[in-house]
C-alpha cells in the first residue's frame, strides 16, 4: 500500500481561513506577553520579531528555556490541557 503524501502546513493559509478566535497584537520590546500562573488559554504565532520564554525561581533567578522568532508558535501548553502558564514570555 502506498503511503499518502503529506502536504506541508501553510501557516498563512491556515490563519487566513480562521473564522473567529484570532487576535492580532503588537508588543513592545521587553513587554510581557504572559507570566507564570496566568491562565493557559491561547497559542501565539510570531509574524515578526523575537520572543524569549523563561522561568523564574523563588529566589528571582531567571532561566531562559526558549527563544522564538518569526514563524514560530509558542504557548501551546493549553492544547495539552495545561490550565496555567508555568513559564513567562517576553518580547
C-alpha positions as CSV (number, residue, x, y, z in Angstrom):
1,X,0.0,0.0,0.0
2,X,1.4,3.4,-1.0
3,X,2.0,5.9,1.7
4,X,-0.1,9.1,1.4
5,X,1.9,12.2,0.5
6,X,1.9,14.6,3.4
7,X,1.2,18.2,2.4
8,X,3.2,20.9,4.0
9,X,1.5,23.1,6.6
10,X,0.8,26.5,5.2
11,X,0.6,29.0,8.2
12,X,-0.6,31.9,6.0
13,X,-3.4,29.8,4.5
14,X,-4.4,28.5,7.9
15,X,-4.5,32.0,9.5
16,X,-6.4,33.5,6.6
17,X,-9.2,30.9,6.9
18,X,-9.6,31.1,10.7
19,X,-13.2,32.3,11.4
20,X,-13.0,34.0,14.8
21,X,-10.8,33.2,17.8
22,X,-7.9,35.2,16.4
23,X,-6.5,38.5,17.6
24,X,-3.6,40.5,16.2
25,X,-1.4,42.2,18.8
26,X,1.8,44.2,18.8
27,X,4.1,44.1,21.7
28,X,7.0,46.4,22.6
29,X,10.5,45.2,23.3
30,X,10.7,43.7,26.9
31,X,6.9,43.8,27.2
32,X,5.5,40.7,29.0
33,X,3.1,38.6,26.9
34,X,2.2,36.3,29.8
35,X,3.5,35.4,33.2
36,X,3.8,32.2,35.3
37,X,0.4,31.4,36.8
38,X,-1.6,33.2,34.1
39,X,-4.4,31.1,32.5
40,X,-3.2,29.0,29.7
41,X,-5.9,29.9,27.2
42,X,-4.1,30.8,23.9
43,X,-1.5,29.8,21.4
44,X,0.7,32.5,19.9
45,X,2.2,32.8,16.4
46,X,5.0,35.3,15.8
47,X,4.6,37.1,12.5
48,X,7.8,39.2,13.1
49,X,10.2,39.8,15.9
50,X,11.6,37.6,18.7
51,X,10.2,36.2,22.0
52,X,12.1,34.9,25.0
53,X,10.5,32.3,27.2
54,X,11.9,32.0,30.7
55,X,11.2,30.6,34.2
56,X,11.9,32.4,37.4
57,X,13.0,30.7,40.6
58,X,11.6,31.5,44.0
59,X,14.9,33.4,44.6
60,X,14.2,35.6,41.5
61,X,16.8,34.0,39.2
62,X,15.7,33.8,35.5
63,X,16.5,30.9,33.2
64,X,15.8,31.2,29.5
65,X,14.1,28.0,28.3
66,X,13.4,29.0,24.7
67,X,14.0,31.7,22.1
68,X,11.4,32.0,19.3
69,X,11.4,34.1,16.1
70,X,9.2,34.8,13.1
71,X,7.1,31.9,12.0
72,X,7.2,30.2,15.4
73,X,4.3,29.1,17.6
74,X,4.5,29.2,21.4
75,X,2.2,28.9,24.5
76,X,0.9,25.6,23.2
77,X,0.6,24.1,26.7
78,X,-3.2,24.9,26.6
79,X,-3.5,22.3,23.8
80,X,-2.4,19.6,26.1
81,X,-4.6,20.5,29.0
82,X,-2.3,22.8,30.9
83,X,-4.5,25.2,32.8
84,X,-1.9,27.8,33.9
85,X,1.3,29.0,32.4
86,X,4.4,27.6,34.1
87,X,6.9,29.9,32.4
88,X,6.8,33.6,31.3
89,X,7.3,35.1,27.9
90,X,8.6,38.5,26.9
91,X,9.3,40.1,23.6
